[in-house]
Amino acid sequence: MDKLATAAAALDAADELAPLRARFHLPEGVTYLDGNSLGAMPVAAPQHMADAVTRAWGERLIASWMDDGWWQMPVTLGDRLAPVIGAGPGQTVVADGTSVSIFKAVHAGLSLKPERTVIVSERASFPTDLYIVEGLIASSGRKLQLRLAGDAGAGLDAALGDDVAVVLLSHVDYRTGELLDMEAITRKVQAAGAIMVWDLCHSAGVVPMELDAWNVDFAMGCTYKYLNGGPGGQSFFYAARRHHETARQPLTGWWGHAEPFAFETGYEPAHSMRRFLTGSQAILGLKAVECGIAAMEGVSIAAVRTKSLSLTGFFMDCVEELCGGHGLSIVTPRERMRRGSQVAIGFEHGYAVVQAMIENGVVGDFRAPDIMRFGFAPLYLSHADVLRAAQVMRDCLEAQVWTDPRYQVRGEVT
Ligand SMILES: Cc1ncc(COP(=O)(O)O)c(C=O)c1O
């Protein structure tokens, strides 16, 4: 056995999370490094969802809103997820899509700072964050402004001022995998008198965080990545308890009303986390999210983080060892405190290499202009998977797969 294979075997032998792999279905022969985009399916999902369809919907019909806990699901799932993000009960709901939750969170932040007019975000943000802020400004009827700080938190100091109402940042950069210091940045933003909103899409479930202890104002994220809640699964939304009486969100539907079944004419927000809800949720979607949350329950996030760092660190070692000399550049920071759970590699022919790797059973993805992205979900991956991925990448590089027009064809989803 060569050096890397020996190392992989030793790391896997010491992996206390290895048994969790059995909680997920992964197709035969596939090394799945796209859990940062769509997490694997929990093995419990088909039966759990079939039960929701055939028994709860089919047989029990409308009674299931109460008997099966459908009505309370946004709140009960939020509370089950809360320990993963360091939140006490009653401050997290699971509802709506991430983009919608971003709209609500930024608006809620603005409602707490009516005299301020600037929203700060990063140029490198996932585009939906910026698009949503643009739409919010356009529909606000106020003279609001989006101010962009530079990449990865740089320039935040310069962007902060006494006109800034809200700062919206991603905990982990979707492209580079860089991790920001949530506690320090939250403190800095609040010291400048602004409200801090975190997008946790790329960190929830893999990076430990303490939203309560770090005094975060609002946060939201996807459930379909490292939380394995199924394609397009509802987002989670966190609002610190201190904002439950004062913050206003714009989508004031009946689920957020203080007395939804009083069917009053005027809107009065609930005096709890429910004020951040809007309307009926796709229960079948929530049922899938429930499977993802259940698959993580009882798992130590600290242990997940340790394994995540081991997987990403080992991948970088393997890539350096096996793929050197081809002009790749590892974009993700090497420092443990500064990386999430993915490794981004810049390469001019990255798109073709990723397509060829997928054809050879190693699934990663590509982000324009030249980033090959590999996500490492510690609940179901091993160091042997990591080594295999690097070996397949090496084979694709040596074969110069980009010279084959087959691998240049761009799909609608990359
Ligand atoms: C940082 C970030 N924010 C938001 C989203 C997506 O939002 P939505 O669930 O509304 O598609 C993504 C999707 O990958 C993301 O990476």
Ligand as a Chemical Component Dictionary entry (heavy atoms), coordinates in Angstrom:
data_LIG
# 
_chem_comp.id                   LIG 
_chem_comp.type                 NON-POLYMER 
_chem_comp.pdbx_formal_charge   0 
_chem_comp.three_letter_code    LIG 
# 
loop_
_chem_comp_atom.comp_id 
_chem_comp_atom.atom_id 
_chem_comp_atom.alt_atom_id 
_chem_comp_atom.type_symbol 
_chem_comp_atom.charge 
_chem_comp_atom.model_Cartn_x 
_chem_comp_atom.model_Cartn_y 
_chem_comp_atom.model_Cartn_z 
_chem_comp_atom.pdbx_ordinal 
LIG C1 C1 C 0 -24.954 31.141 0.418  1  
LIG C2 C2 C 0 -26.254 30.745 -0.213 2  
LIG N1 N1 N 0 -27.373 31.457 0.033  3  
LIG C3 C3 C 0 -28.556 31.107 -0.519 4  
LIG C4 C4 C 0 -28.658 30.006 -1.351 5  
LIG C5 C5 C 0 -29.895 29.549 -2.047 6  
LIG O1 O1 O 0 -31.091 29.978 -1.697 7  
LIG P1 P1 P 0 -32.409 29.191 -2.125 8  
LIG O2 O2 O 0 -32.550 28.032 -1.184 9  
LIG O3 O3 O 0 -33.474 30.200 -1.993 10 
LIG O4 O4 O 0 -32.243 28.704 -3.532 11 
LIG C6 C6 C 0 -27.523 29.256 -1.629 12 
LIG C7 C7 C 0 -27.644 28.078 -2.533 13 
LIG O5 O5 O 0 -26.770 27.374 -2.845 14 
LIG C8 C8 C 0 -26.298 29.622 -1.053 15 
LIG O6 O6 O 0 -25.201 28.925 -1.322 16 
# 
loop_
_chem_comp_bond.comp_id 
_chem_comp_bond.atom_id_1 
_chem_comp_bond.atom_id_2 
_chem_comp_bond.value_order 
_chem_comp_bond.pdbx_ordinal 
LIG C1 C2 SING 1  
LIG C2 N1 SING 2  
LIG C2 C8 DOUB 3  
LIG N1 C3 DOUB 4  
LIG C3 C4 SING 5  
LIG C4 C5 SING 6  
LIG C4 C6 DOUB 7  
LIG C5 O1 SING 8  
LIG O1 P1 SING 9  
LIG P1 O2 DOUB 10 
LIG P1 O3 SING 11 
LIG P1 O4 SING 12 
LIG C6 C7 SING 13 
LIG C6 C8 SING 14 
LIG C7 O5 DOUB 15 
LIG C8 O6 SING 16 
# 
